[in-house]
Amino acid sequence: MPRFMKYAVLVALVVAMVPPALIARLRAVNSSLPRVHLIQDMDNQPRYEAQHAADLFADGRAMRSPVPGTISRGELWEDDHHHRGITYTSGKPEGEWAARLPAQINVDRHLLERGRERFNIYCQPCHGAAGYGDGMVNLRGAVLTDTGINGSSWVAAKSLHEAEIREQPPGQVFNTITNGIRTMAGYASQIPVEDRWAIVAYVKALQRSQNASEEDAE
């Protein structure tokens, strides 16, 4: 074989190795450049990122506030009893706390078991397993307050068996779980409506178990 052909074959082999070497390097090295995307499909689309400016709108903001009065599908929440714990009578047009659970909530053993499970997750850390306000978070907060570590202060969790709390109607308990009270934050964003009512049912059962009458024992 002539010498020039040997050189040509050698050069061709070297050139042929360049693309695999570049591909291997691109796969192994991080890059701030976007990937080569030959077929776009719908993967890459022009869009605004969070906090970007936009000439399309008069105020120049790409992030838009919800239209006032907009209601998500399925979230009209017309039933004040079910979603707010309020009932209306002819004598009180502003409404009052519901004295019963909503009609669509079936009070049975399953509901109470669900309420106990949710109570143990969200309420027990402060209010304690039996509802006497002796949860671990509450106890720890009291210790930090007593020792004055980092200027700690703590508003003690209420006992659910105090007369003032025990006499609250179910609708008021539901409102407390939903919107919070004092330094207690509301749980509307974490606990669905049905689970909040399950907790209410369990709290009422818990209160009755610790303040039972002779008639209850019979």
SEDREN-18628 format. One record per residue (C-alpha): residue number from 0; residue in three letters; chain; x, y, z. Coordinates in Angstrom, 1 decimal, m for minus. Layout:
! residues N
  lummar  drenza  panu      px      py      pz
     NUM     ALA     A       X       Y       Z
...
! end
This chain:
! residues 218
  lummar  drenza  panu      px      py      pz
       0     MET     A     0.0     0.0     0.0
       1     PRO     A     1.4     3.4    m0.9
       2     ARG     A     2.6     5.5     1.9
       3     PHE     A     0.1     8.4     1.2
       4     MET     A    m2.8     5.9     1.5
       5     LYS     A    m1.5     4.8     4.9
       6     TYR     A    m1.4     8.4     6.1
       7     ALA     A    m4.9     9.0     4.6
       8     VAL     A    m6.3     5.9     6.5
       9     LEU     A    m4.7     7.1     9.7
      10     VAL     A    m6.0    10.6     9.4
      11     ALA     A    m9.5     9.2     8.6
      12     LEU     A    m9.4     7.1    11.8
      13     VAL     A    m8.4    10.1    13.9
      14     VAL     A   m11.1    12.3    12.4
      15     ALA     A   m13.7     9.5    12.9
      16     MET     A   m12.8     9.3    16.6
      17     VAL     A   m13.4    13.1    17.2
      18     PRO     A   m17.3    12.9    17.3
      19     PRO     A   m17.4    10.0    19.8
      20     ALA     A   m14.8    11.9    21.9
      21     LEU     A   m16.8    15.1    21.9
      22     ILE     A   m20.0    13.2    22.7
      23     ALA     A   m18.4    11.5    25.6
      24     ARG     A   m17.0    14.8    26.9
      25     LEU     A   m20.4    16.5    26.7
      26     ARG     A   m22.0    13.6    28.7
      27     ALA     A   m19.4    13.8    31.4
      28     VAL     A   m18.9    17.6    31.8
      29     ASN     A   m21.5    20.0    33.2
      30     SER     A   m22.4    22.9    31.1
      31     SER     A   m24.6    26.0    31.5
      32     LEU     A   m25.6    25.9    27.8
      33     PRO     A   m28.9    24.3    26.9
      34     ARG     A   m28.8    20.8    25.3
      35     VAL     A   m28.9    20.4    21.5
      36     HIS     A   m32.6    19.7    20.9
      37     LEU     A   m33.1    18.9    17.2
      38     ILE     A   m36.8    17.9    17.4
      39     GLN     A   m38.5    20.5    19.6
      40     ASP     A   m41.9    18.9    19.9
      41     MET     A   m43.5    20.8    22.8
      42     ASP     A   m40.5    20.5    25.2
      43     ASN     A   m39.2    24.0    24.7
      44     GLN     A   m41.7    26.8    24.5
      45     PRO     A   m41.3    30.5    25.0
      46     ARG     A   m42.6    31.4    28.4
      47     TYR     A   m42.1    33.8    31.3
      48     GLU     A   m40.1    32.8    34.4
      49     ALA     A   m41.1    33.8    37.9
      50     GLN     A   m40.5    37.5    38.7
      51     HIS     A   m39.8    38.3    35.0
      52     ALA     A   m40.9    41.5    33.3
      53     ALA     A   m43.4    41.4    30.5
      54     ASP     A   m44.1    44.1    27.9
      55     LEU     A   m47.5    42.4    27.2
      56     PHE     A   m49.1    43.9    30.3
      57     ALA     A   m49.5    47.5    31.2
      58     ASP     A   m47.9    47.1    34.6
      59     GLY     A   m44.9    45.2    33.1
      60     ARG     A   m45.3    42.1    35.3
      61     ALA     A   m45.3    38.6    34.0
      62     MET     A   m46.8    37.2    37.2
      63     ARG     A   m50.5    37.9    37.3
      64     SER     A   m52.8    38.1    40.4
      65     PRO     A   m56.0    36.0    40.3
      66     VAL     A   m59.0    37.8    38.9
      67     PRO     A   m61.1    39.1    41.9
      68     GLY     A   m64.0    36.9    42.6
      69     THR     A   m62.5    33.9    40.8
      70     ILE     A   m63.6    30.5    42.3
      71     SER     A   m61.9    27.3    41.4
      72     ARG     A   m64.1    24.6    40.0
      73     GLY     A   m65.6    22.5    42.9
      74     GLU     A   m64.6    25.1    45.5
      75     LEU     A   m67.7    27.4    45.6
      76     TRP     A   m68.3    26.3    49.2
      77     GLU     A   m71.9    27.4    49.4
      78     ASP     A   m72.7    25.3    52.4
      79     ASP     A   m71.6    27.4    55.4
      80     HIS     A   m72.4    24.6    57.8
      81     HIS     A   m70.1    22.2    56.1
      82     HIS     A   m67.3    24.6    55.2
      83     ARG     A   m67.4    27.2    58.0
      84     GLY     A   m69.3    25.6    60.9
      85     ILE     A   m72.0    28.2    60.8
      86     THR     A   m75.8    27.8    60.7
      87     TYR     A   m78.5    30.4    60.2
      88     THR     A   m81.8    30.9    61.9
      89     SER     A   m84.5    33.6    61.5
      90     GLY     A   m83.5    35.2    64.7
      91     LYS     A   m79.8    35.5    63.9
      92     PRO     A   m79.1    36.7    60.4
      93     GLU     A   m75.4    36.8    61.0
      94     GLY     A   m75.3    33.1    61.8
      95     GLU     A   m74.2    31.1    64.8
      96     TRP     A   m71.9    28.2    65.5
      97     ALA     A   m73.4    24.9    64.4
      98     ALA     A   m74.5    22.7    67.2
      99     ARG     A   m74.3    19.6    65.1
     100     LEU     A   m72.0    18.1    62.5
     101     PRO     A   m73.1    18.6    58.9
     102     ALA     A   m75.7    16.2    57.4
     103     GLN     A   m73.2    14.9    54.9
     104     ILE     A   m70.8    13.8    57.6
     105     ASN     A   m71.7    10.3    58.7
     106     VAL     A   m70.8     9.9    62.4
     107     ASP     A   m69.7     6.3    62.9
     108     ARG     A   m66.8     4.3    64.2
     109     HIS     A   m64.8     4.9    61.0
     110     LEU     A   m65.2     8.7    61.3
     111     LEU     A   m64.0     8.6    65.0
     112     GLU     A   m61.0     6.4    64.0
     113     ARG     A   m60.1     8.8    61.3
     114     GLY     A   m60.5    11.7    63.7
     115     ARG     A   m58.2    10.0    66.2
     116     GLU     A   m55.6     9.4    63.6
     117     ARG     A   m55.7    13.0    62.4
     118     PHE     A   m55.8    14.3    66.0
     119     ASN     A   m52.7    12.3    66.9
     120     ILE     A   m50.9    13.8    63.9
     121     TYR     A   m51.8    17.5    64.2
     122     CYS     A   m53.2    18.1    67.7
     123     GLN     A   m51.5    15.7    70.1
     124     PRO     A   m48.0    17.3    69.9
     125     CYS     A   m49.4    20.3    71.8
     126     HIS     A   m52.7    19.2    73.4
     127     GLY     A   m51.5    15.7    74.4
     128     ALA     A   m53.0    12.3    73.7
     129     ALA     A   m55.9    12.8    76.1
     130     GLY     A   m56.3    16.5    75.3
     131     TYR     A   m55.1    17.9    78.7
     132     GLY     A   m52.5    20.3    77.1
     133     ASP     A   m49.6    18.1    78.1
     134     GLY     A   m48.1    17.3    74.6
     135     MET     A   m44.4    17.2    74.1
     136     VAL     A   m44.2    20.5    72.2
     137     ASN     A   m46.1    22.2    75.0
     138     LEU     A   m43.9    20.7    77.7
     139     ARG     A   m40.8    21.6    75.8
     140     GLY     A   m42.1    25.2    75.3
     141     ALA     A   m42.7    25.5    79.0
     142     VAL     A   m39.2    24.3    79.8
     143     LEU     A   m37.6    26.9    77.4
     144     THR     A   m39.7    29.6    78.8
     145     ASP     A   m38.8    28.7    82.4
     146     THR     A   m35.1    28.7    81.6
     147     GLY     A   m35.3    31.8    79.5
     148     ILE     A   m33.2    30.3    76.7
     149     ASN     A   m32.7    32.9    73.9
     150     GLY     A   m35.6    34.9    75.4
     151     SER     A   m38.1    32.1    74.7
     152     SER     A   m41.8    32.7    75.3
     153     TRP     A   m44.6    30.3    75.0
     154     VAL     A   m48.4    30.5    75.1
     155     ALA     A   m49.4    27.2    76.7
     156     ALA     A   m51.8    25.0    74.8
     157     LYS     A   m55.3    24.8    76.3
     158     SER     A   m56.7    21.7    77.9
     159     LEU     A   m59.6    20.6    75.8
     160     HIS     A   m61.4    19.5    79.0
     161     GLU     A   m61.7    23.0    80.5
     162     ALA     A   m65.4    24.0    80.9
     163     GLU     A   m65.0    26.9    78.4
     164     ILE     A   m63.6    24.6    75.7
     165     ARG     A   m65.9    21.6    76.5
     166     GLU     A   m69.0    23.8    76.1
     167     GLN     A   m68.0    25.1    72.6
     168     PRO     A   m70.3    23.8    69.9
     169     PRO     A   m68.9    21.6    67.1
     170     GLY     A   m69.0    24.5    64.7
     171     GLN     A   m66.7    26.6    66.9
     172     VAL     A   m64.2    23.8    67.3
     173     PHE     A   m64.2    23.4    63.5
     174     ASN     A   m63.5    27.1    63.1
     175     THR     A   m60.6    26.9    65.5
     176     ILE     A   m59.1    24.0    63.6
     177     THR     A   m59.6    25.9    60.3
     178     ASN     A   m58.5    29.4    61.2
     179     GLY     A   m56.5    28.9    64.4
     180     ILE     A   m56.8    30.9    67.7
     181     ARG     A   m54.4    32.9    69.8
     182     THR     A   m50.9    31.7    68.7
     183     MET     A   m52.3    28.5    67.2
     184     ALA     A   m52.1    28.5    63.4
     185     GLY     A   m55.0    27.4    61.3
     186     TYR     A   m54.9    24.0    59.6
     187     ALA     A   m57.2    24.8    56.6
     188     SER     A   m54.3    24.3    54.1
     189     GLN     A   m53.2    21.0    55.6
     190     ILE     A   m56.3    19.2    56.7
     191     PRO     A   m59.3    18.7    54.3
     192     VAL     A   m62.8    19.7    55.4
     193     GLU     A   m64.0    16.2    56.0
     194     ASP     A   m60.9    15.4    58.2
     195     ARG     A   m61.5    18.6    60.2
     196     TRP     A   m65.0    17.4    61.0
     197     ALA     A   m63.6    14.0    61.9
     198     ILE     A   m61.3    15.7    64.4
     199     VAL     A   m64.2    17.6    65.8
     200     ALA     A   m66.2    14.4    66.3
     201     TYR     A   m63.2    12.8    68.0
     202     VAL     A   m62.6    15.8    70.3
     203     LYS     A   m66.2    15.8    71.4
     204     ALA     A   m66.0    12.0    72.1
     205     LEU     A   m62.7    12.6    74.0
     206     GLN     A   m64.3    15.3    76.0
     207     ARG     A   m67.3    13.2    76.9
     208     SER     A   m65.1    10.3    77.8
     209     GLN     A   m63.3    12.4    80.4
     210     ASN     A   m66.5    14.1    81.7
     211     ALA     A   m69.0    11.3    81.5
     212     SER     A   m72.1    11.2    83.5
     213     GLU     A   m73.8     8.3    85.2
     214     GLU     A   m76.3     8.1    82.3
     215     ASP     A   m73.3     7.6    79.9
     216     ALA     A   m72.1     4.7    82.0
     217     GLU     A   m75.4     3.0    81.8
! end
